[in-house]
Amino acid sequence: MTIEKSPDAFRTISEVAEDLGVLQHVLRFWETRFSQIKPMKRAGGRRYYRPADLELLRGIHDLLYKRGYTIRGVQLILKEEGVAYVTAIGRGEVLPRKSEMALLGAPAPGTAKAAPRVGKAPLARPIGEAPKVIHKLSNNQAEALRAALKDLGDARKLLDNGR
């Protein structure tokens, strides 16, 4: 028989991980990506999450796992809308107002043109026909791509270290 904790009680990392359905190392990784997550740490480094921490984590979990946002997208929401907004998403009180692509300045789905192949010359081009113009990424798109690649690299390091 397990005893139910009070809603105001602090939670251990294992309790929070079980509540959210994620592994403990995911929560530790999120702490490195979201400065707003600040569990109390006791001697020996044991983490204790306050009820407000758990609510914020639920919002982050919702955005990442249910709504398909990237870590960078959630970081932008936290920066633009604040912790209370993300917490309210976790409680189901609000829905995100913007899509991640809108946050990153990307075109709406179905409106972007296919990117030309970069790095390979065309096999043959009729005489007098100009080569295709290759468009550069906007600064926002380039920054979003760099952030996503960094997140992927960091996740890969975590996975490699976990083996």
C-alpha positions in Angstrom: 0.0 0.0 0.0 1.4 3.4 -1.0 0.6 6.6 0.8 -0.5 9.5 -1.3 1.6 12.7 -0.8 0.0 16.0 -0.3 -0.2 18.2 -3.4 2.1 20.6 -1.6 4.8 18.0 -0.8 8.1 18.1 -2.6 8.8 15.3 -5.0 12.0 13.3 -5.7 13.3 13.0 -9.3 12.0 9.4 -9.5 8.5 10.5 -8.5 8.5 13.4 -11.0 9.9 11.1 -13.8 7.2 8.5 -13.1 4.5 11.2 -13.0 5.6 12.6 -16.4 6.4 9.2 -18.0 10.0 10.2 -18.7 13.4 8.8 -17.6 15.3 10.7 -14.8 18.1 11.6 -17.2 15.6 13.5 -19.3 14.7 15.7 -16.4 18.4 16.3 -15.7 18.9 17.2 -19.4 16.0 19.6 -19.2 17.6 21.4 -16.3 20.6 22.1 -18.6 18.3 23.5 -21.3 15.7 25.4 -19.3 17.2 27.7 -16.6 13.7 28.1 -15.1 13.8 24.5 -13.8 15.5 24.8 -10.4 14.8 21.9 -8.0 16.2 22.1 -4.5 19.3 20.0 -4.1 20.2 18.5 -0.7 23.5 17.0 0.4 24.7 14.5 -2.1 23.0 16.3 -4.9 19.5 14.7 -4.3 16.9 16.7 -6.1 13.6 17.8 -4.6 11.0 19.4 -6.9 8.5 21.9 -5.6 4.9 21.7 -6.7 5.5 24.8 -9.0 8.5 23.0 -10.5 6.3 20.0 -11.3 3.7 22.2 -13.0 6.3 23.9 -15.1 7.7 20.5 -16.1 4.2 19.3 -17.1 4.0 22.4 -19.4 7.4 21.7 -20.9 6.5 18.0 -21.3 3.2 18.9 -23.0 4.9 21.2 -25.5 7.7 18.7 -26.3 5.8 15.4 -26.3 2.2 16.3 -27.2 2.6 19.4 -29.4 5.8 18.5 -31.1 7.9 21.6 -30.2 11.7 21.4 -30.1 13.7 22.4 -27.1 14.5 25.7 -28.9 10.8 26.3 -29.5 10.0 25.8 -25.8 12.9 28.1 -24.9 11.4 30.8 -27.1 8.0 30.4 -25.6 9.4 30.7 -22.1 11.3 33.8 -23.1 8.4 35.4 -24.9 5.5 34.3 -22.8 7.0 33.4 -19.4 6.9 30.6 -16.9 3.2 31.2 -15.9 2.1 30.7 -19.5 4.0 27.4 -19.9 2.7 26.2 -16.4 -0.9 27.0 -17.6 -0.3 24.9 -20.7 0.7 22.0 -18.4 -2.5 22.4 -16.4 -4.5 22.4 -19.6 -5.8 26.0 -19.0 -4.4 27.4 -22.3 -3.3 26.3 -25.7 -0.1 27.7 -27.2 -0.9 30.9 -29.2 1.8 30.4 -31.9 3.1 27.5 -33.7 6.8 26.9 -33.3 7.4 27.7 -37.0 5.8 31.1 -36.4 8.0 31.7 -33.4 11.1 31.0 -35.6 9.9 33.1 -38.5 9.4 30.2 -40.9 6.7 30.4 -43.6 3.3 28.8 -42.9 3.0 25.1 -43.9 2.4 24.6 -47.7 3.7 28.1 -48.6 7.4 27.5 -48.8 9.1 26.6 -52.1 11.2 23.5 -52.3 14.9 24.2 -51.6 17.2 23.6 -54.6 20.0 21.0 -54.2 23.1 22.6 -53.0 26.7 21.5 -53.8 26.1 19.6 -57.0 26.2 21.1 -60.5 23.3 20.3 -62.8 24.0 17.4 -65.1 23.2 19.4 -68.3 21.8 22.8 -69.0 20.8 24.1 -72.4 23.1 26.7 -73.8 22.1 30.2 -72.8 20.0 29.0 -69.8 21.0 30.7 -66.6 21.7 28.5 -63.6 19.2 28.2 -60.8 19.5 30.8 -58.1 20.2 29.4 -54.7 18.4 31.3 -51.9 20.1 31.7 -48.6 18.4 31.0 -45.2 17.1 34.0 -43.3 19.0 34.8 -40.1 16.1 33.4 -38.1 16.1 30.2 -40.0 19.9 29.8 -39.8 19.8 30.4 -36.1 16.9 27.9 -35.6 18.9 25.3 -37.7 22.1 25.9 -35.6 20.1 25.6 -32.4 18.4 22.4 -33.5 21.8 20.9 -34.6 23.3 21.8 -31.3 20.4 20.2 -29.4 20.8 17.1 -31.5 24.6 17.0 -30.8 24.0 17.4 -27.1 21.3 14.7 -27.1 23.7 12.4 -29.0 26.4 13.0 -26.4 24.0 12.1 -23.6 22.9 8.9 -25.4 26.5 7.9 -26.0 27.4 8.5 -22.4 24.5 6.5 -21.2 25.7 3.3 -23.0 
